[in-house]
Amino acid sequence: MPQLHVSRHSLFSPRRAAVAAAVAAVLALAACGKSGAPAAAAQGGGAGGGAPPPPEVGVVVATPTDVGLVTELPGRLEASRVAEVRARAAGILQKRLFREGSDVKAGQPLFNIDPAPYAAAAQSAQASLARAEANAVQAKALAERYKPLVEANAVSKQEYLNAVAAAKTAEADVAVGRASVQTARINLGYASVTAPISGRIGRALVTEGALVGQGDATALAVVQQIDPMYVNFTQSASDVLRLRRAMEAGQFKRTSGADAASVRVVLEDGSEYALPGKLLFSELTVDSTTGQVTLRAEVPNPKGELLPGLYVRVKVEQAQATNAITVPQQAVTRTQQGDTLTVVDAEGKMHKRTVKISAAQNNQWIVLDGLKAGEQVMVDGFQKLMMMPPGAPVKAVPWKAPTPASAGSANAAPAAAAAASAPAAKQ
């Protein structure tokens, strides 16, 4: 049997060479994967194992200062002077001499009442005065003629005394006549009704042709002085007592200076009246039905913007808190157990602090006790603490109050995002 001879060239055919090359490539890739795995693991461990940076929280620094305690109370405007124009003379109203709702001056004629009866009475009184004066002249002349005669015993002393008495009686009649003339002139003047004060007059309460002043003094119109205006407001007697005790304890002090006890009027639409007023007085008696104390302030009203009877809010600064600290209202948590806030120390650690709150001024609480000067009070960033373990440090950064413009843009951003996503959803 012939032997089969296989050459070396036939053992390493092209197909076997390709298979060997593929196996070598796979082994090389496996070796690279094993060598790169530890490095990748080392890199991943370094990124995941390092501590994250502490979150930033907004803080404000506690700074003691004197803060004015402004109390806002309900009030009502009232004219500083009110005068009812009444008919002091009886008769028929003939004419109205003013425009309703206009400003009038003191002494300005407003109405005319029929003056004929009073003019006749004045003339009669004048005639009576003339007769009395004539009798007085005659009686005086007779007394003077009897004087030398009684010295010469030409007439008796009794006749002389009678003449002197008659002269004095005539003088008294003259005085009575003059008083009657004055009275008649006054009554005649009442026929022309004038404004008792300067101010704004309302509508006429009677019309021409009406009989007025018959029996009672008929009301014709009302004049009110509206510059300045009075604003009457009430405060709880317990608040007044608490304020006085705080002043006695030294927590508060009375306001002083040019702006002492100044008041501001807040109108019904929420706007603040431009001109400040001043506190005039407070009642000494507490209303037994409401437990309120009435206070009054005077407010200038040169343009007539304020009207009597208008309900307003009154801001009055009655005292000042000494060495008080103000913090934003969002920094304080108020519960039945007390008021607390969060203080961040220099190491970034947070501490709960119980404080004593007095009042709110301009969206800030006045802290009277429990907070020291220079401490950092946390105001913003509370939501970040929910994802942190207890006791984790934070980074304190100065907090800035948001402006209305920034708040509006922040509110507009979600709306814009929603509007942008709406077309995509439709597609």
VOGU-3710 file (C-alpha; in Angstrom, 3 decimals, decimal comma):
1> mpqlhvsrhs> 0,000/0,000/0,000  1,547/3,200/-0,976  2,185/5,689/1,903  0,520/9,088/2,021  3,013/11,881/2,342  1,727/15,145/3,844  3,959/18,170/3,605  4,270/20,929/6,324  2,776/23,423/3,962  -0,385/21,376/3,819
11> lfsprraava> -0,732/21,213/7,690  -0,921/25,056/7,947  -3,502/25,835/5,356  -4,966/29,343/4,952  -8,170/28,366/6,762  -6,361/27,164/9,854  -4,253/30,320/9,883  -7,363/32,474/9,953  -8,819/30,505/12,874  -5,603/30,847/14,829
21> aavaavlala> -5,535/34,586/14,278  -9,136/34,950/15,556  -8,360/32,972/18,711  -5,318/35,151/19,391  -7,405/38,297/19,043  -10,008/37,012/21,510  -7,326/36,152/24,061  -5,807/39,613/23,679  -9,165/41,314/24,270  -9,796/39,162/27,339
31> acgksgapaa> -6,425/40,105/28,766  -7,133/43,803/28,194  -10,517/43,513/29,926  -8,955/41,902/33,001  -6,233/44,505/33,250  -8,661/47,463/32,739  -11,274/46,246/35,214  -9,321/47,130/38,372  -8,496/50,594/37,035  -12,117/51,238/36,169
41> aaqgggaggg> -13,175/49,908/39,543  -10,637/52,153/41,236  -11,881/55,182/39,350  -15,532/54,417/40,076  -14,804/53,851/43,753  -13,071/57,208/44,019  -16,047/59,080/42,506  -18,773/57,324/44,486  -16,990/57,030/47,808  -16,082/60,792/48,274
51> appppevgvv> -18,332/62,996/50,551  -20,630/65,441/48,641  -20,222/69,154/49,324  -22,509/70,578/52,060  -25,681/72,229/50,761  -25,992/76,002/50,824  -28,619/77,596/53,039  -29,578/81,280/53,191  -28,962/83,013/56,524  -29,286/86,498/57,987
61> vatptdvglv> -27,097/87,905/60,743  -28,926/88,932/63,904  -28,415/92,671/64,427  -30,043/94,419/67,430  -31,618/97,807/66,842  -34,518/100,005/67,963  -37,649/98,981/66,087  -40,838/101,017/66,039  -43,897/99,027/67,048  -46,501/99,906/64,429
71> telpgrleas> -50,023/98,773/65,242  -52,680/98,584/62,526  -56,190/99,284/63,783  -59,604/99,836/62,162  -60,869/103,401/62,047  -63,384/105,767/60,513  -62,924/109,265/59,148  -64,841/112,184/60,575  -65,008/115,870/59,685  -63,088/118,065/62,100
81> rvaevraraa> -66,039/120,503/62,377  -69,690/119,892/61,600  -72,332/122,656/61,717  -76,029/122,307/61,005  -77,449/125,388/59,322  -80,831/126,105/60,930  -83,485/128,765/60,459  -83,515/131,078/63,470  -86,268/133,248/62,016  -89,758/132,047/61,153
91> gilqkrlfre> -91,015/132,710/57,660  -91,182/131,594/54,057  -87,896/130,529/52,471  -87,482/132,720/49,421  -84,134/131,811/47,845  -81,169/129,430/48,037  -77,875/131,239/47,414  -75,307/128,414/47,154  -74,480/125,459/44,943  -74,943/122,125/46,636
101> gsdvkagqpl> -71,689/120,259/47,310  -69,513/123,380/47,001  -67,100/124,971/49,447  -68,428/127,929/51,412  -66,799/130,507/53,651  -67,862/131,500/57,138  -70,442/134,326/56,917  -71,392/133,574/53,312  -75,169/133,983/52,678  -76,890/130,665/52,073
111> fnidpapyaa> -80,670/131,268/52,281  -83,075/134,225/52,280  -86,178/134,140/54,465  -88,989/136,666/53,906  -87,669/139,727/55,827  -90,816/141,925/55,632  -92,192/141,187/59,133  -88,796/141,694/60,727  -88,143/144,906/58,820  -91,483/146,281/60,078
121> aaqsaqasla> -90,642/145,257/63,634  -87,295/147,021/63,320  -88,970/150,215/62,147  -91,456/150,049/65,017  -88,644/149,630/67,504  -86,831/152,565/65,984  -89,941/154,745/66,344  -90,381/153,733/69,965  -86,783/154,679/70,598  -87,325/158,098/69,042
131> raeanavqak> -90,367/158,719/71,266  -88,422/157,645/74,330  -85,558/159,958/73,443  -87,976/162,872/73,025  -89,562/162,219/76,425  -86,106/161,971/77,950  -85,142/165,393/76,584  -88,304/166,980/77,975  -87,947/165,346/81,383  -84,313/166,332/81,660
141> alaerykplv> -85,067/169,955/80,748  -87,821/170,120/83,387  -85,483/168,782/86,058  -82,810/171,313/85,152  -85,375/174,210/85,269  -86,584/173,159/88,735  -83,095/173,024/90,167  -82,530/176,830/90,658  -86,174/177,326/91,632  -85,975/174,852/94,485
151> eanavskqey> -82,912/176,696/95,790  -84,931/179,911/95,796  -87,893/178,112/97,412  -89,988/178,937/94,306  -91,026/175,279/93,991  -91,263/172,600/96,551  -88,597/169,988/96,952  -91,119/167,258/96,184  -91,842/168,700/92,787  -88,140/168,879/92,070
161> lnavaaakta> -87,609/165,257/93,100  -90,518/164,186/90,901  -88,938/165,992/87,929  -85,546/164,316/88,531  -87,221/160,878/88,782  -89,124/161,487/85,575  -85,868/162,396/83,800  -84,200/159,189/84,952  -87,243/157,134/83,918  -87,099/158,704/80,484
171> eadvavgras> -83,407/157,776/80,214  -84,309/154,180/81,111  -86,983/154,166/78,431  -84,372/155,283/75,933  -82,135/152,351/76,921  -85,058/149,958/76,530  -85,840/151,407/73,135  -82,269/151,000/72,008  -82,287/147,357/73,120  -85,532/146,808/71,231
181> vqtarinlgy> -84,009/148,288/68,109  -80,971/146,002/68,493  -83,211/142,975/68,923  -85,234/143,898/65,867  -82,084/144,284/63,822  -80,840/140,871/64,975  -84,120/139,231/64,010  -83,984/140,997/60,674  -80,451/139,654/60,201  -81,689/136,112/60,869
191> asvtapisgr> -83,787/136,418/57,733  -80,506/136,084/55,816  -79,050/132,677/56,791  -75,232/132,605/56,592  -72,629/129,836/56,879  -71,481/129,405/60,505  -68,110/127,859/59,508  -65,978/127,404/56,428  -66,216/124,013/54,779  -68,100/121,944/52,254
201> igralvtega> -71,872/122,183/52,246  -74,129/119,299/51,339  -77,537/119,249/49,775  -80,284/121,655/50,787  -82,752/120,053/53,184  -85,602/122,404/52,229  -86,710/124,113/49,046  -87,945/127,588/48,232  -91,451/128,278/49,447  -91,196/126,156/52,567
211> lvgqgdatal> -92,250/127,562/55,925  -89,238/127,322/58,234  -88,486/128,248/61,823  -92,087/127,883/62,960  -91,789/126,503/66,480  -88,486/124,642/66,118  -85,348/125,757/64,323  -85,645/124,045/60,964  -82,488/122,333/59,612  -81,619/123,805/56,227
221> avvqqidpmy> -78,217/122,262/55,360  -75,010/120,815/56,865  -71,529/122,320/56,513  -68,503/120,107/57,253  -64,890/121,153/57,518  -62,834/118,366/55,909  -59,373/119,905/56,161  -58,067/118,626/58,465  -59,923/115,368/59,034  -60,298/113,359/62,223
231> vnftqsasdv> -59,866/109,585/62,199  -61,349/107,751/65,176  -60,058/104,241/65,810  -60,279/101,732/68,626  -57,742/99,522/70,361  -58,286/96,646/72,742  -57,930/97,647/76,376  -55,855/94,516/77,000  -53,384/95,573/74,289  -53,095/99,030/75,823
241> lrlrrameag> -52,471/97,516/79,255  -49,897/95,079/77,856  -48,101/97,918/76,087  -47,944/99,990/79,265  -46,590/97,074/81,281  -43,923/96,412/78,645  -42,896/100,068/78,845  -42,685/99,888/82,620  -40,584/96,713/82,376  -38,143/98,443/80,019
251> qfkrtsgada> -38,867/96,246/76,992  -40,396/99,141/75,092  -39,848/102,878/75,215  -42,036/105,749/74,151  -41,550/107,222/70,725  -39,811/110,574/70,589  -38,742/113,119/68,032  -40,558/114,903/65,253  -42,371/111,744/64,161  -43,576/110,795/67,638
261> asvrvvledg> -47,012/109,217/67,706  -47,417/109,711/63,959  -50,141/107,803/62,158  -50,626/106,587/58,609  -53,989/106,020/56,974  -54,497/102,946/54,767  -57,459/103,308/52,406  -59,981/100,616/51,484  -58,094/99,664/48,302  -54,929/98,948/50,306
271> seyalpgkll> -53,056/102,080/49,262  -51,485/104,296/51,884  -52,521/107,941/52,124  -49,606/110,203/51,243  -49,792/112,668/54,147  -49,098/111,498/57,728  -51,251/112,497/60,666  -50,643/112,963/64,362  -52,234/111,361/67,384  -54,357/113,804/69,396
281> fseltvdstt> -55,628/111,874/72,406  -56,977/108,587/73,711  -60,089/108,132/75,789  -59,714/107,432/79,496  -62,848/105,285/79,643  -63,125/101,765/78,245  -66,309/100,966/76,348  -68,237/98,567/78,569  -69,853/96,767/75,620  -66,769/96,215/73,424
291> gqvtlraevp> -63,809/96,523/75,787  -62,170/98,986/73,401  -60,434/102,314/73,954  -61,122/105,082/71,431  -58,226/107,101/70,001  -58,303/110,100/67,670  -55,787/111,371/65,142  -55,724/114,436/62,905  -54,895/114,018/59,217  -54,426/116,887/56,736
301> npkgellpgl> -56,744/116,777/53,720  -55,896/119,739/51,468  -57,166/118,110/48,260  -60,347/116,707/49,772  -59,382/113,102/48,982  -60,600/111,834/52,353  -64,348/111,851/52,935  -66,275/111,739/56,222  -67,612/108,332/57,181  -64,992/106,378/55,194
311> yvrvkveqaq> -63,712/103,196/56,868  -59,897/102,985/56,873  -57,004/101,207/58,578  -54,713/103,233/60,809  -51,026/102,475/61,361  -49,829/104,118/64,563  -46,363/103,856/66,110  -47,007/103,884/69,841  -43,650/102,638/71,140  -40,213/101,335/70,210
321> atnaitvpqq> -38,585/98,009/71,063  -35,026/98,583/72,306  -32,219/96,197/71,263  -34,676/94,085/69,310  -33,748/91,807/66,409  -35,891/91,391/63,323  -35,914/88,182/61,262  -38,002/87,239/58,216  -41,262/85,569/59,107  -40,364/82,423/57,133
331> avtrtqqgdt> -37,441/81,787/59,497  -39,710/81,289/62,524  -41,826/78,210/63,212  -44,805/79,036/65,406  -46,512/76,258/67,366  -48,551/75,949/70,530  -45,405/74,873/72,364  -43,562/78,049/71,394  -41,724/79,858/68,622  -38,487/78,357/67,273
341> ltvvdaegkm> -35,890/79,124/64,622  -32,676/77,509/63,342  -29,240/78,979/64,067  -26,162/77,994/61,999  -22,818/78,207/63,844  -19,375/78,866/62,377  -18,781/75,112/61,751  -21,959/74,778/59,712  -23,892/72,923/62,402  -27,564/73,744/62,955
351> hkrtvkisaa> -29,220/74,344/66,316  -32,873/74,813/67,187  -33,551/77,890/69,290  -36,657/78,906/71,208  -37,305/82,639/70,948  -39,786/85,217/72,210  -41,718/86,988/69,460  -43,345/90,384/69,983  -45,016/91,543/66,782  -44,741/91,531/62,996
361> qnnqwivldg> -43,405/94,570/61,148  -43,059/94,583/57,335  -43,121/90,767/56,992  -40,574/90,375/59,785  -40,913/89,156/63,357  -39,489/91,204/66,215  -37,435/88,891/68,448  -37,195/90,182/72,001  -35,407/87,241/73,634  -33,610/83,986/72,748
371> lkageqvmvd> -31,311/85,300/70,005  -27,900/86,936/70,368  -26,281/89,545/68,184  -24,094/88,147/65,409  -25,770/84,746/65,215  -26,718/83,384/61,801  -30,407/82,623/61,447  -31,434/80,182/58,726  -34,050/81,625/56,384  -33,927/79,568/53,182
381> gfqklmmmpp> -32,917/76,014/52,204  -35,099/73,961/54,533  -36,134/71,653/51,688  -32,496/70,657/51,152  -32,253/69,232/54,663  -34,840/66,565/53,923  -32,302/64,595/51,813  -29,488/64,895/54,376  -28,715/62,716/57,388  -29,254/64,305/60,829
391> gapvkavpwk> -26,340/66,368/62,038  -24,857/66,931/58,576  -23,176/70,326/58,189  -24,391/73,059/55,855  -22,805/76,046/54,179  -24,238/79,412/55,232  -24,573/82,064/52,519  -26,165/85,537/52,856  -29,886/85,495/52,112  -31,485/88,154/49,953
401> aptpasagsa> -35,186/88,862/49,984  -36,783/88,143/46,595  -37,938/91,189/44,673  -41,385/91,323/43,060  -39,761/91,188/39,603  -37,790/88,038/40,400  -40,844/86,422/41,935  -42,822/87,167/38,783  -40,120/85,686/36,545  -39,918/82,609/38,777
411> naapaaaaaa> -43,636/82,101/38,418  -43,438/82,641/34,662  -40,735/79,972/34,163  -42,958/76,965/34,957  -45,696/78,398/32,761  -43,256/78,809/29,869  -41,996/75,245/30,326  -45,551/73,947/30,311  -46,350/75,934/27,162  -43,229/74,556/25,443
421> sapaakq> -44,083/70,975/26,342  -47,687/71,266/25,164  -46,883/71,209/21,382  -44,518/68,282/21,899  -47,268/66,316/23,578  -49,597/66,968/20,668  -46,993/65,742/18,226
//
